[in-house]
Structures are given as structure tokens and as C-alpha cells.
Amino acid sequence: MAGVVVAKLNALRFVKRTGAIPANVNFAVNGQYARALLDRSGVPYQTATADEALSTPAIAERALKFTVLVQCFR
């Protein structure tokens, strides 16, 4: 099961507060919920089969077409 990463832990702030170095701490929305939202909203998307092997550069090339940076400021 895949998810959609929605936030990442602020590693520098975490180290300053705890003294520990976090590794790969992200917060995600379950892929099924993301798909349901896209379906309800009429947003088209593509899926791949589990046996479709892609190289890292091929994945990056596809991702450039639909990846956006969303920043929130207080």
C-alpha cells in the first residue's frame, strides 16, 4: 500500500529538543483515501501494476509532471 506524504518532521528542531537524530520520519495519507478523494473530485490519475518495474530516473521523470510544492506559513 502506498500513501501520499503530506508532511515531514523538522529534523533540526527534533535534534535540538531531544538530542536524537530522526531518520525518514514523514506523515502520509493512506493511498486508498487519496484515491477516493481524487475519484470523488473527478481528478484523473494513472496507476501502475505491481509488476511494472521502473528505474529511479523514469520515476523522477513521471513525477515531474504532477509534483508541486505546497508551503504553509503562519
All heavy atoms as TSV, in Angstrom:
chain	resi	resn	atom	element	x	y	z
A	1	MET	N	N	0.848	-1.179	0.000
A	1	MET	CA	C	0.000	0.000	0.000
A	1	MET	C	C	0.884	1.228	0.000
A	1	MET	O	O	1.860	1.297	0.718
A	1	MET	CB	C	-0.896	-0.018	1.241
A	1	MET	CG	C	-1.778	1.190	1.394
A	1	MET	SD	S	-2.840	1.616	0.004
A	1	MET	CE	C	-3.809	0.173	-0.147
A	2	ALA	N	N	0.530	2.171	-0.798
A	2	ALA	CA	C	1.269	3.433	-0.874
A	2	ALA	C	C	0.463	4.533	-0.209
A	2	ALA	O	O	-0.749	4.423	-0.056
A	2	ALA	CB	C	1.526	3.785	-2.330
A	3	GLY	N	N	1.144	5.565	0.182
A	3	GLY	CA	C	0.494	6.724	0.761
A	3	GLY	C	C	1.000	7.978	0.090
A	3	GLY	O	O	1.925	7.940	-0.708
A	4	VAL	N	N	0.392	9.089	0.429
A	4	VAL	CA	C	0.801	10.380	-0.103
A	4	VAL	C	C	1.414	11.160	1.048
A	4	VAL	O	O	0.739	11.440	2.045
A	4	VAL	CB	C	-0.405	11.151	-0.690
A	4	VAL	CG1	C	0.023	12.513	-1.196
A	4	VAL	CG2	C	-1.070	10.338	-1.793
A	5	VAL	N	N	2.693	11.487	0.943
A	5	VAL	CA	C	3.369	12.219	2.013
A	5	VAL	C	C	2.785	13.619	2.092
A	5	VAL	O	O	2.696	14.319	1.093
A	5	VAL	CB	C	4.898	12.273	1.776
A	5	VAL	CG1	C	5.572	13.131	2.839
A	5	VAL	CG2	C	5.479	10.873	1.778
A	6	VAL	N	N	2.389	14.004	3.302
A	6	VAL	CA	C	1.773	15.313	3.489
A	6	VAL	C	C	2.608	16.227	4.375
A	6	VAL	O	O	2.363	17.427	4.418
A	6	VAL	CB	C	0.344	15.186	4.063
A	6	VAL	CG1	C	-0.569	14.499	3.070
A	6	VAL	CG2	C	0.341	14.461	5.391
A	7	ALA	N	N	3.574	15.682	5.090
A	7	ALA	CA	C	4.429	16.499	5.946
A	7	ALA	C	C	5.681	15.710	6.299
A	7	ALA	O	O	5.696	14.487	6.228
A	7	ALA	CB	C	3.695	16.892	7.227
A	8	LYS	N	N	6.705	16.439	6.699
A	8	LYS	CA	C	7.956	15.816	7.110
A	8	LYS	C	C	8.369	16.410	8.443
A	8	LYS	O	O	8.214	17.616	8.662
A	8	LYS	CB	C	9.032	16.051	6.052
A	8	LYS	CG	C	10.335	15.373	6.356
A	8	LYS	CD	C	11.331	15.543	5.230
A	8	LYS	CE	C	12.613	14.819	5.582
A	8	LYS	NZ	N	13.594	14.894	4.533
A	9	LEU	N	N	8.908	15.588	9.302
A	9	LEU	CA	C	9.368	16.033	10.601
A	9	LEU	C	C	10.523	17.021	10.439
A	9	LEU	O	O	11.412	16.818	9.616
A	9	LEU	CB	C	9.851	14.817	11.417
A	9	LEU	CG	C	10.345	15.100	12.824
A	9	LEU	CD1	C	9.173	15.519	13.706
A	9	LEU	CD2	C	11.014	13.866	13.386
A	10	ASN	N	N	10.510	18.080	11.205
A	10	ASN	CA	C	11.592	19.057	11.195
A	10	ASN	C	C	12.750	18.449	11.992
A	10	ASN	O	O	12.769	18.499	13.220
A	10	ASN	CB	C	11.133	20.375	11.803
A	10	ASN	CG	C	12.203	21.445	11.740
A	10	ASN	OD1	O	13.383	21.183	11.905
A	10	ASN	ND2	N	11.759	22.680	11.520
A	11	ALA	N	N	13.721	17.859	11.277
A	11	ALA	CA	C	14.806	17.124	11.920
A	11	ALA	C	C	15.669	18.022	12.805
A	11	ALA	O	O	16.075	17.615	13.900
A	11	ALA	CB	C	15.663	16.430	10.865
A	12	LEU	N	N	15.953	19.235	12.373
A	12	LEU	CA	C	16.789	20.138	13.153
A	12	LEU	C	C	16.119	20.488	14.480
A	12	LEU	O	O	16.753	20.445	15.540
A	12	LEU	CB	C	17.095	21.400	12.352
A	12	LEU	CG	C	18.020	22.416	13.015
A	12	LEU	CD1	C	19.366	21.772	13.359
A	12	LEU	CD2	C	18.235	23.610	12.102
A	13	ARG	N	N	14.850	20.796	14.432
A	13	ARG	CA	C	14.112	21.118	15.658
A	13	ARG	C	C	14.062	19.902	16.590
A	13	ARG	O	O	14.223	20.035	17.800
A	13	ARG	CB	C	12.692	21.577	15.329
A	13	ARG	CG	C	11.931	22.030	16.575
A	13	ARG	CD	C	10.529	22.462	16.259
A	13	ARG	NE	N	10.552	23.630	15.383
A	13	ARG	CZ	C	9.485	24.128	14.795
A	13	ARG	NH1	N	8.299	23.565	14.972
A	13	ARG	NH2	N	9.576	25.179	14.015
A	14	PHE	N	N	13.880	18.731	16.005
A	14	PHE	CA	C	13.826	17.495	16.790
A	14	PHE	C	C	15.155	17.251	17.499
A	14	PHE	O	O	15.192	16.918	18.681
A	14	PHE	CB	C	13.479	16.311	15.876
A	14	PHE	CG	C	13.173	15.044	16.606
A	14	PHE	CD1	C	11.898	14.780	17.061
A	14	PHE	CD2	C	14.169	14.108	16.834
A	14	PHE	CE1	C	11.611	13.606	17.735
A	14	PHE	CE2	C	13.896	12.927	17.503
A	14	PHE	CZ	C	12.614	12.679	17.960
A	15	VAL	N	N	16.268	17.420	16.786
A	15	VAL	CA	C	17.597	17.225	17.381
A	15	VAL	C	C	17.819	18.209	18.516
A	15	VAL	O	O	18.324	17.832	19.586
A	15	VAL	CB	C	18.704	17.368	16.312
A	15	VAL	CG1	C	20.077	17.460	16.947
A	15	VAL	CG2	C	18.671	16.218	15.346
A	16	LYS	N	N	17.448	19.465	18.305
A	16	LYS	CA	C	17.646	20.478	19.348
A	16	LYS	C	C	16.856	20.152	20.611
A	16	LYS	O	O	17.315	20.399	21.719
A	16	LYS	CB	C	17.249	21.856	18.822
A	16	LYS	CG	C	18.239	22.432	17.839
A	16	LYS	CD	C	17.791	23.796	17.342
A	16	LYS	CE	C	18.797	24.380	16.366
A	16	LYS	NZ	N	18.360	25.687	15.838
A	17	ARG	N	N	15.655	19.603	20.442
A	17	ARG	CA	C	14.808	19.321	21.606
A	17	ARG	C	C	15.118	17.999	22.280
A	17	ARG	O	O	14.956	17.864	23.484
A	17	ARG	CB	C	13.340	19.334	21.199
A	17	ARG	CG	C	12.838	20.711	20.881
A	17	ARG	CD	C	11.365	20.712	20.632
A	17	ARG	NE	N	10.919	22.059	20.332
A	17	ARG	CZ	C	9.660	22.402	20.245
A	17	ARG	NH1	N	8.713	21.512	20.406
A	17	ARG	NH2	N	9.329	23.636	19.962
A	18	THR	N	N	15.555	16.999	21.515
A	18	THR	CA	C	15.716	15.658	22.096
A	18	THR	C	C	17.156	15.160	22.098
A	18	THR	O	O	17.475	14.236	22.831
A	18	THR	CB	C	14.879	14.626	21.317
A	18	THR	OG1	O	15.428	14.464	20.007
A	18	THR	CG2	C	13.420	15.038	21.241
A	19	GLY	N	N	17.998	15.718	21.240
A	19	GLY	CA	C	19.362	15.226	21.113
A	19	GLY	C	C	19.472	14.004	20.218
A	19	GLY	O	O	20.555	13.510	19.953
A	20	ALA	N	N	18.357	13.491	19.753
A	20	ALA	CA	C	18.341	12.310	18.883
A	20	ALA	C	C	18.172	12.747	17.433
A	20	ALA	O	O	17.522	13.749	17.144
A	20	ALA	CB	C	17.206	11.375	19.280
A	21	ILE	N	N	18.764	11.977	16.521
A	21	ILE	CA	C	18.646	12.266	15.092
A	21	ILE	C	C	17.573	11.370	14.491
A	21	ILE	O	O	17.720	10.152	14.472
A	21	ILE	CB	C	19.993	12.039	14.375
A	21	ILE	CG1	C	21.055	12.976	14.958
A	21	ILE	CG2	C	19.845	12.261	12.872
A	21	ILE	CD1	C	22.449	12.712	14.443
A	22	PRO	N	N	16.476	11.961	14.008
A	22	PRO	CA	C	15.413	11.144	13.401
A	22	PRO	C	C	15.802	10.712	11.988
A	22	PRO	O	O	16.595	11.373	11.329
A	22	PRO	CB	C	14.218	12.088	13.373
A	22	PRO	CG	C	14.848	13.441	13.210
A	22	PRO	CD	C	16.143	13.370	13.991
A	23	ALA	N	N	15.241	9.619	11.549
A	23	ALA	CA	C	15.522	9.134	10.186
A	23	ALA	C	C	14.223	8.797	9.476
A	23	ALA	O	O	13.421	8.016	9.973
A	23	ALA	CB	C	16.416	7.905	10.240
A	24	ASN	N	N	14.013	9.439	8.328
A	24	ASN	CA	C	12.876	9.137	7.466
A	24	ASN	C	C	11.539	9.187	8.187
A	24	ASN	O	O	10.733	8.263	8.093
A	24	ASN	CB	C	13.065	7.769	6.804
A	24	ASN	CG	C	14.288	7.749	5.922
A	24	ASN	OD1	O	14.578	8.736	5.249
A	24	ASN	ND2	N	15.011	6.656	5.932
A	25	VAL	N	N	11.287	10.256	8.909
A	25	VAL	CA	C	10.004	10.420	9.590
A	25	VAL	C	C	9.143	11.333	8.735
A	25	VAL	O	O	9.440	12.510	8.559
A	25	VAL	CB	C	10.175	11.010	11.007
A	25	VAL	CG1	C	8.819	11.204	11.675
A	25	VAL	CG2	C	11.076	10.120	11.844
A	26	ASN	N	N	8.093	10.771	8.167
A	26	ASN	CA	C	7.160	11.518	7.334
A	26	ASN	C	C	5.741	11.212	7.794
A	26	ASN	O	O	5.500	10.221	8.469
A	26	ASN	CB	C	7.305	11.119	5.862
A	26	ASN	CG	C	8.675	11.450	5.330
A	26	ASN	OD1	O	9.065	12.592	5.271
A	26	ASN	ND2	N	9.417	10.421	4.968
A	27	PHE	N	N	4.819	12.044	7.413
A	27	PHE	CA	C	3.422	11.846	7.747
A	27	PHE	C	C	2.662	11.750	6.432
A	27	PHE	O	O	2.821	12.593	5.560
A	27	PHE	CB	C	2.916	13.001	8.617
A	27	PHE	CG	C	3.740	13.182	9.855
A	27	PHE	CD1	C	4.801	14.079	9.873
A	27	PHE	CD2	C	3.498	12.418	10.977
A	27	PHE	CE1	C	5.590	14.234	11.000
A	27	PHE	CE2	C	4.282	12.561	12.115
A	27	PHE	CZ	C	5.331	13.467	12.123
A	28	ALA	N	N	1.844	10.729	6.288
A	28	ALA	CA	C	1.205	10.480	4.995
A	28	ALA	C	C	-0.282	10.192	5.161
A	28	ALA	O	O	-0.754	9.820	6.231
A	28	ALA	CB	C	1.879	9.290	4.312
A	29	VAL	N	N	-0.987	10.361	4.066
A	29	VAL	CA	C	-2.390	9.992	3.961
A	29	VAL	C	C	-2.435	8.642	3.248
A	29	VAL	O	O	-1.756	8.452	2.232
A	29	VAL	CB	C	-3.177	11.048	3.149
A	29	VAL	CG1	C	-4.602	10.603	2.910
A	29	VAL	CG2	C	-3.124	12.389	3.844
A	30	ASN	N	N	-3.201	7.717	3.770
A	30	ASN	CA	C	-3.346	6.402	3.148
A	30	ASN	C	C	-3.742	6.558	1.684
A	30	ASN	O	O	-4.602	7.368	1.341
A	30	ASN	CB	C	-4.405	5.613	3.920
A	30	ASN	CG	C	-4.601	4.225	3.387
A	30	ASN	OD1	O	-5.029	4.045	2.255
A	30	ASN	ND2	N	-4.301	3.246	4.200
A	31	GLY	N	N	-3.109	5.769	0.828
A	31	GLY	CA	C	-3.356	5.850	-0.607
A	31	GLY	C	C	-4.804	5.620	-0.991
A	31	GLY	O	O	-5.311	6.219	-1.941
A	32	GLN	N	N	-5.502	4.754	-0.246
A	32	GLN	CA	C	-6.920	4.495	-0.555
A	32	GLN	C	C	-7.760	5.749	-0.339
A	32	GLN	O	O	-8.671	6.040	-1.107
A	32	GLN	CB	C	-7.452	3.356	0.305
A	32	GLN	CG	C	-6.863	2.014	-0.059
A	32	GLN	CD	C	-7.360	0.917	0.859
A	32	GLN	OE1	O	-7.711	1.141	2.009
A	32	GLN	NE2	N	-7.382	-0.311	0.338
A	33	TYR	N	N	-7.444	6.519	0.716
A	33	TYR	CA	C	-8.185	7.753	0.971
A	33	TYR	C	C	-7.877	8.801	-0.093
A	33	TYR	O	O	-8.763	9.532	-0.540
A	33	TYR	CB	C	-7.868	8.307	2.364
A	33	TYR	CG	C	-8.317	7.399	3.484
A	33	TYR	CD1	C	-7.416	6.892	4.390
A	33	TYR	CD2	C	-9.653	7.040	3.617
A	33	TYR	CE1	C	-7.822	6.053	5.410
A	33	TYR	CE2	C	-10.072	6.201	4.633
A	33	TYR	CZ	C	-9.152	5.717	5.528
A	33	TYR	OH	O	-9.556	4.881	6.537
A	34	ALA	N	N	-6.613	8.864	-0.492
A	34	ALA	CA	C	-6.235	9.813	-1.537
A	34	ALA	C	C	-6.939	9.469	-2.844
A	34	ALA	O	O	-7.454	10.357	-3.535
A	34	ALA	CB	C	-4.718	9.811	-1.729
A	35	ARG	N	N	-6.980	8.186	-3.182
A	35	ARG	CA	C	-7.653	7.762	-4.417
A	35	ARG	C	C	-9.147	8.079	-4.351
A	35	ARG	O	O	-9.732	8.564	-5.325
A	35	ARG	CB	C	-7.450	6.268	-4.646
A	35	ARG	CG	C	-8.158	5.785	-5.905
A	35	ARG	CD	C	-7.939	4.325	-6.129
A	35	ARG	NE	N	-6.635	4.185	-6.767
A	35	ARG	CZ	C	-6.132	3.038	-7.173
A	35	ARG	NH1	N	-6.778	1.917	-6.972
A	35	ARG	NH2	N	-4.967	2.991	-7.751
A	36	ALA	N	N	-9.772	7.831	-3.217
A	36	ALA	CA	C	-11.200	8.123	-3.070
A	36	ALA	C	C	-11.466	9.618	-3.248
A	36	ALA	O	O	-12.445	10.004	-3.896
A	36	ALA	CB	C	-11.696	7.650	-1.702
A	37	LEU	N	N	-10.597	10.463	-2.699
A	37	LEU	CA	C	-10.755	11.907	-2.852
A	37	LEU	C	C	-10.622	12.302	-4.318
A	37	LEU	O	O	-11.429	13.091	-4.832
A	37	LEU	CB	C	-9.704	12.645	-2.019
A	37	LEU	CG	C	-9.663	14.157	-2.205
A	37	LEU	CD1	C	-10.965	14.803	-1.729
A	37	LEU	CD2	C	-8.474	14.753	-1.493
A	38	LEU	N	N	-9.629	11.745	-5.016
A	38	LEU	CA	C	-9.459	12.054	-6.431
A	38	LEU	C	C	-10.664	11.596	-7.248
A	38	LEU	O	O	-11.144	12.324	-8.125
A	38	LEU	CB	C	-8.182	11.401	-6.962
A	38	LEU	CG	C	-6.871	11.928	-6.380
A	38	LEU	CD1	C	-5.702	11.075	-6.864
A	38	LEU	CD2	C	-6.659	13.385	-6.721
A	39	ASP	N	N	-11.161	10.402	-6.951
A	39	ASP	CA	C	-12.331	9.881	-7.662
A	39	ASP	C	C	-13.549	10.776	-7.456
A	39	ASP	O	O	-14.246	11.126	-8.411
A	39	ASP	CB	C	-12.649	8.453	-7.207
A	39	ASP	CG	C	-11.636	7.431	-7.685
A	39	ASP	OD1	O	-10.900	7.714	-8.649
A	39	ASP	OD2	O	-11.587	6.340	-7.085
A	40	ARG	N	N	-13.818	11.146	-6.201
A	40	ARG	CA	C	-14.973	11.998	-5.903
A	40	ARG	C	C	-14.854	13.368	-6.553
A	40	ARG	O	O	-15.847	13.992	-6.901
A	40	ARG	CB	C	-15.135	12.177	-4.389
A	40	ARG	CG	C	-15.798	11.027	-3.695
A	40	ARG	CD	C	-16.255	11.402	-2.289
A	40	ARG	NE	N	-15.246	12.092	-1.503
A	40	ARG	CZ	C	-14.343	11.499	-0.717
A	40	ARG	NH1	N	-14.315	10.197	-0.625
A	40	ARG	NH2	N	-13.489	12.210	-0.032
A	41	SER	N	N	-13.618	13.840	-6.689
A	41	SER	CA	C	-13.389	15.172	-7.237
A	41	SER	C	C	-13.228	15.180	-8.749
A	41	SER	O	O	-13.048	16.241	-9.349
A	41	SER	CB	C	-12.133	15.781	-6.602
A	41	SER	OG	O	-12.280	15.832	-5.193
A	42	GLY	N	N	-13.263	14.003	-9.367
A	42	GLY	CA	C	-13.137	13.920	-10.811
A	42	GLY	C	C	-11.736	14.223	-11.329
A	42	GLY	O	O	-11.571	14.678	-12.459
A	43	VAL	N	N	-10.727	13.994	-10.498
A	43	VAL	CA	C	-9.340	14.268	-10.891
A	43	VAL	C	C	-8.756	13.017	-11.541
A	43	VAL	O	O	-8.738	11.948	-10.929
A	43	VAL	CB	C	-8.485	14.669	-9.667
A	43	VAL	CG1	C	-7.028	14.876	-10.062
A	43	VAL	CG2	C	-9.061	15.906	-8.996
A	44	PRO	N	N	-8.287	13.121	-12.772
A	44	PRO	CA	C	-7.716	11.949	-13.440
A	44	PRO	C	C	-6.339	11.604	-12.871
A	44	PRO	O	O	-5.600	12.489	-12.432
A	44	PRO	CB	C	-7.605	12.373	-14.900
A	44	PRO	CG	C	-7.495	13.860	-14.845
A	44	PRO	CD	C	-8.292	14.296	-13.637
A	45	TYR	N	N	-6.018	10.328	-12.868
A	45	TYR	CA	C	-4.702	9.874	-12.418
A	45	TYR	C	C	-4.381	8.557	-13.094
A	45	TYR	O	O	-5.253	7.933	-13.694
A	45	TYR	CB	C	-4.644	9.719	-10.893
A	45	TYR	CG	C	-5.697	8.798	-10.327
A	45	TYR	CD1	C	-5.463	7.431	-10.188
A	45	TYR	CD2	C	-6.930	9.281	-9.915
A	45	TYR	CE1	C	-6.426	6.586	-9.670
A	45	TYR	CE2	C	-7.895	8.448	-9.396
A	45	TYR	CZ	C	-7.645	7.106	-9.264
A	45	TYR	OH	O	-8.592	6.272	-8.748
A	46	GLN	N	N	-3.127	8.174	-13.020
A	46	GLN	CA	C	-2.692	6.914	-13.608
A	46	GLN	C	C	-2.271	5.964	-12.501
A	46	GLN	O	O	-1.783	6.398	-11.455
A	46	GLN	CB	C	-1.498	7.126	-14.541
A	46	GLN	CG	C	-1.815	7.922	-15.764
A	46	GLN	CD	C	-0.576	8.122	-16.633
A	46	GLN	OE1	O	0.537	8.081	-16.154
A	46	GLN	NE2	N	-0.800	8.333	-17.915
A	47	THR	N	N	-2.447	4.694	-12.738
A	47	THR	CA	C	-1.963	3.681	-11.808
A	47	THR	C	C	-1.040	2.735	-12.562
A	47	THR	O	O	-1.089	2.640	-13.788
A	47	THR	CB	C	-3.121	2.878	-11.183
A	47	THR	OG1	O	-3.861	2.259	-12.240
A	47	THR	CG2	C	-4.045	3.776	-10.385
A	48	ALA	N	N	-0.215	2.045	-11.834
A	48	ALA	CA	C	0.704	1.074	-12.427
A	48	ALA	C	C	0.453	-0.277	-11.775
A	48	ALA	O	O	-0.015	-0.357	-10.638
A	48	ALA	CB	C	2.147	1.508	-12.197
A	49	THR	N	N	0.764	-1.319	-12.500
A	49	THR	CA	C	0.630	-2.652	-11.923
A	49	THR	C	C	1.843	-2.936	-11.048
A	49	THR	O	O	2.907	-2.325	-11.204
A	49	THR	CB	C	0.545	-3.718	-13.028
A	49	THR	OG1	O	1.754	-3.666	-13.805
A	49	THR	CG2	C	-0.651	-3.468	-13.934
A	50	ALA	N	N	1.683	-3.854	-10.111
A	50	ALA	CA	C	2.757	-4.189	-9.183
A	50	ALA	C	C	3.963	-4.777	-9.902
A	50	ALA	O	O	5.085	-4.688	-9.415
A	50	ALA	CB	C	2.247	-5.157	-8.123
A	51	ASP	N	N	3.755	-5.365	-11.049
A	51	ASP	CA	C	4.867	-5.984	-11.764
A	51	ASP	C	C	5.563	-5.032	-12.732
A	51	ASP	O	O	6.513	-5.411	-13.405
A	51	ASP	CB	C	4.395	-7.232	-12.510
A	51	ASP	CG	C	3.338	-6.930	-13.565
A	51	ASP	OD1	O	2.701	-5.883	-13.485
A	51	ASP	OD2	O	3.148	-7.780	-14.455
A	52	GLU	N	N	5.120	-3.785	-12.790
A	52	GLU	CA	C	5.754	-2.795	-13.672
A	52	GLU	C	C	6.986	-2.223	-12.970
A	52	GLU	O	O	6.880	-1.493	-12.000
A	52	GLU	CB	C	4.778	-1.660	-14.011
A	52	GLU	CG	C	5.348	-0.632	-14.952
A	52	GLU	CD	C	4.370	0.498	-15.254
A	52	GLU	OE1	O	3.243	0.493	-14.742
A	52	GLU	OE2	O	4.744	1.392	-16.010
A	53	ALA	N	N	8.160	-2.579	-13.442
A	53	ALA	CA	C	9.402	-2.101	-12.833
A	53	ALA	C	C	9.869	-0.842	-13.547
A	53	ALA	O	O	9.977	-0.817	-14.768
A	53	ALA	CB	C	10.470	-3.180	-12.919
A	54	LEU	N	N	10.145	0.199	-12.781
A	54	LEU	CA	C	10.636	1.455	-13.341
A	54	LEU	C	C	11.959	1.810	-12.677
A	54	LEU	O	O	12.142	1.598	-11.478
A	54	LEU	CB	C	9.646	2.592	-13.084
A	54	LEU	CG	C	8.308	2.528	-13.802
A	54	LEU	CD1	C	7.392	3.643	-13.303
A	54	LEU	CD2	C	8.503	2.639	-15.296
A	55	SER	N	N	12.853	2.382	-13.449
A	55	SER	CA	C	14.119	2.852	-12.886
A	55	SER	C	C	13.851	4.147	-12.112
A	55	SER	O	O	12.836	4.814	-12.320
A	55	SER	CB	C	15.121	3.109	-14.001
A	55	SER	OG	O	14.683	4.201	-14.802
A	56	THR	N	N	14.762	4.504	-11.244
A	56	THR	CA	C	14.616	5.747	-10.482
A	56	THR	C	C	14.509	6.962	-11.401
A	56	THR	O	O	13.632	7.810	-11.195
A	56	THR	CB	C	15.778	5.904	-9.489
A	56	THR	OG1	O	15.773	4.772	-8.596
A	56	THR	CG2	C	15.658	7.182	-8.682
A	57	PRO	N	N	15.339	7.075	-12.456
A	57	PRO	CA	C	15.176	8.220	-13.365
A	57	PRO	C	C	13.805	8.240	-14.055
A	57	PRO	O	O	13.225	9.306	-14.251
A	57	PRO	CB	C	16.294	8.035	-14.397
A	57	PRO	CG	C	17.336	7.246	-13.681
A	57	PRO	CD	C	16.563	6.319	-12.782
A	58	ALA	N	N	13.270	7.078	-14.393
A	58	ALA	CA	C	11.947	7.022	-15.033
A	58	ALA	C	C	10.862	7.480	-14.066
A	58	ALA	O	O	9.930	8.188	-14.452
A	58	ALA	CB	C	11.659	5.613	-15.541
A	59	ILE	N	N	10.993	7.088	-12.814
A	59	ILE	CA	C	10.027	7.522	-11.791
A	59	ILE	C	C	10.108	9.036	-11.627
A	59	ILE	O	O	9.083	9.728	-11.579
A	59	ILE	CB	C	10.288	6.809	-10.453
A	59	ILE	CG1	C	9.993	5.316	-10.583
A	59	ILE	CG2	C	9.463	7.430	-9.334
A	59	ILE	CD1	C	10.461	4.494	-9.412
A	60	ALA	N	N	11.330	9.567	-11.555
A	60	ALA	CA	C	11.519	11.014	-11.390
A	60	ALA	C	C	10.938	11.776	-12.575
A	60	ALA	O	O	10.297	12.818	-12.401
A	60	ALA	CB	C	13.002	11.328	-11.218
A	61	GLU	N	N	11.139	11.269	-13.776
A	61	GLU	CA	C	10.612	11.927	-14.966
A	61	GLU	C	C	9.085	11.986	-14.936
A	61	GLU	O	O	8.481	13.014	-15.229
A	61	GLU	CB	C	11.074	11.186	-16.222
A	61	GLU	CG	C	10.660	11.863	-17.511
A	61	GLU	CD	C	11.176	11.134	-18.742
A	61	GLU	OE1	O	12.239	10.500	-18.653
A	61	GLU	OE2	O	10.498	11.204	-19.776
A	62	ARG	N	N	8.459	10.878	-14.544
A	62	ARG	CA	C	6.990	10.880	-14.435
A	62	ARG	C	C	6.527	11.837	-13.336
A	62	ARG	O	O	5.537	12.549	-13.497
A	62	ARG	CB	C	6.484	9.471	-14.123
A	62	ARG	CG	C	6.521	8.544	-15.292
A	62	ARG	CD	C	5.823	7.260	-14.943
A	62	ARG	NE	N	5.899	6.303	-16.035
A	62	ARG	CZ	C	5.244	5.166	-16.046
A	62	ARG	NH1	N	4.479	4.814	-15.034
A	62	ARG	NH2	N	5.356	4.349	-17.077
A	63	ALA	N	N	7.235	11.831	-12.213
A	63	ALA	CA	C	6.818	12.643	-11.064
A	63	ALA	C	C	6.891	14.140	-11.359
A	63	ALA	O	O	6.101	14.906	-10.804
A	63	ALA	CB	C	7.674	12.297	-9.849
A	64	LEU	N	N	7.801	14.552	-12.205
A	64	LEU	CA	C	7.910	15.978	-12.530
A	64	LEU	C	C	6.634	16.528	-13.151
A	64	LEU	O	O	6.346	17.720	-13.030
A	64	LEU	CB	C	9.077	16.211	-13.496
A	64	LEU	CG	C	10.465	16.159	-12.878
A	64	LEU	CD1	C	11.529	16.261	-13.964
A	64	LEU	CD2	C	10.645	17.262	-11.849
A	65	LYS	N	N	5.849	15.664	-13.775
A	65	LYS	CA	C	4.636	16.113	-14.452
A	65	LYS	C	C	3.503	16.445	-13.481
A	65	LYS	O	O	2.565	17.133	-13.846
A	65	LYS	CB	C	4.170	15.044	-15.441
A	65	LYS	CG	C	5.166	14.789	-16.554
A	65	LYS	CD	C	4.709	13.648	-17.435
A	65	LYS	CE	C	5.783	13.308	-18.460
A	65	LYS	NZ	N	5.448	12.116	-19.231
A	66	PHE	N	N	3.575	15.931	-12.258
A	66	PHE	CA	C	2.444	16.122	-11.351
A	66	PHE	C	C	2.844	16.522	-9.933
A	66	PHE	O	O	2.001	16.580	-9.047
A	66	PHE	CB	C	1.570	14.865	-11.287
A	66	PHE	CG	C	2.319	13.618	-10.900
A	66	PHE	CD1	C	2.608	13.351	-9.578
A	66	PHE	CD2	C	2.736	12.720	-11.861
A	66	PHE	CE1	C	3.294	12.204	-9.230
A	66	PHE	CE2	C	3.415	11.566	-11.527
A	66	PHE	CZ	C	3.706	11.321	-10.191
A	67	THR	N	N	4.098	16.804	-9.696
A	67	THR	CA	C	4.552	17.151	-8.358
A	67	THR	C	C	4.558	18.658	-8.198
A	67	THR	O	O	5.069	19.382	-9.055
A	67	THR	CB	C	5.963	16.595	-8.106
A	67	THR	OG1	O	5.938	15.180	-8.299
A	67	THR	CG2	C	6.442	16.911	-6.702
A	68	VAL	N	N	4.003	19.118	-7.094
A	68	VAL	CA	C	4.008	20.552	-6.778
A	68	VAL	C	C	4.431	20.729	-5.337
A	68	VAL	O	O	4.242	19.863	-4.492
A	68	VAL	CB	C	2.623	21.203	-6.990
A	68	VAL	CG1	C	2.199	21.142	-8.437
A	68	VAL	CG2	C	1.580	20.579	-6.101
A	69	LEU	N	N	5.027	21.861	-5.045
A	69	LEU	CA	C	5.410	22.213	-3.679
A	69	LEU	C	C	4.290	23.041	-3.084
A	69	LEU	O	O	3.871	24.042	-3.674
A	69	LEU	CB	C	6.719	22.997	-3.666
A	69	LEU	CG	C	7.146	23.562	-2.320
A	69	LEU	CD1	C	7.412	22.435	-1.319
A	69	LEU	CD2	C	8.369	24.440	-2.484
A	70	VAL	N	N	3.808	22.626	-1.939
A	70	VAL	CA	C	2.788	23.392	-1.225
A	70	VAL	C	C	3.396	23.793	0.106
A	70	VAL	O	O	3.837	22.951	0.878
A	70	VAL	CB	C	1.520	22.542	-0.974
A	70	VAL	CG1	C	0.507	23.326	-0.160
A	70	VAL	CG2	C	0.936	22.069	-2.299
A	71	GLN	N	N	3.466	25.095	0.358
A	71	GLN	CA	C	4.026	25.595	1.604
A	71	GLN	C	C	2.950	26.338	2.378
A	71	GLN	O	O	2.156	27.066	1.793
A	71	GLN	CB	C	5.197	26.532	1.333
A	71	GLN	CG	C	6.398	25.841	0.716
A	71	GLN	CD	C	7.543	26.800	0.487
A	71	GLN	OE1	O	7.354	27.883	-0.072
A	71	GLN	NE2	N	8.723	26.421	0.919
A	72	CYS	N	N	2.953	26.157	3.685
A	72	CYS	CA	C	2.013	26.847	4.559
A	72	CYS	C	C	2.811	27.675	5.547
A	72	CYS	O	O	3.768	27.185	6.135
A	72	CYS	CB	C	1.135	25.856	5.311
A	72	CYS	SG	S	0.137	24.829	4.218
A	73	PHE	N	N	2.439	28.917	5.727
A	73	PHE	CA	C	3.121	29.798	6.634
A	73	PHE	C	C	2.124	30.328	7.647
A	73	PHE	O	O	0.969	30.572	7.329
A	73	PHE	CB	C	3.767	30.978	5.887
A	73	PHE	CG	C	4.778	30.555	4.877
A	73	PHE	CD1	C	4.430	30.398	3.542
A	73	PHE	CD2	C	6.077	30.296	5.255
A	73	PHE	CE1	C	5.364	30.001	2.601
A	73	PHE	CE2	C	7.016	29.901	4.321
A	73	PHE	CZ	C	6.662	29.748	2.997
A	74	ARG	N	N	2.596	30.530	8.845
A	74	ARG	CA	C	1.740	31.107	9.903
A	74	ARG	C	C	1.836	32.605	9.892
A	74	ARG	O	O	2.768	33.198	9.547
A	74	ARG	CB	C	2.156	30.606	11.283
A	74	ARG	CG	C	1.819	29.172	11.482
A	74	ARG	CD	C	2.137	28.788	12.875
A	74	ARG	NE	N	2.022	27.340	12.990
A	74	ARG	CZ	C	2.060	26.700	14.110
A	74	ARG	NH1	N	2.211	27.362	15.234
A	74	ARG	NH2	N	1.960	25.405	14.163
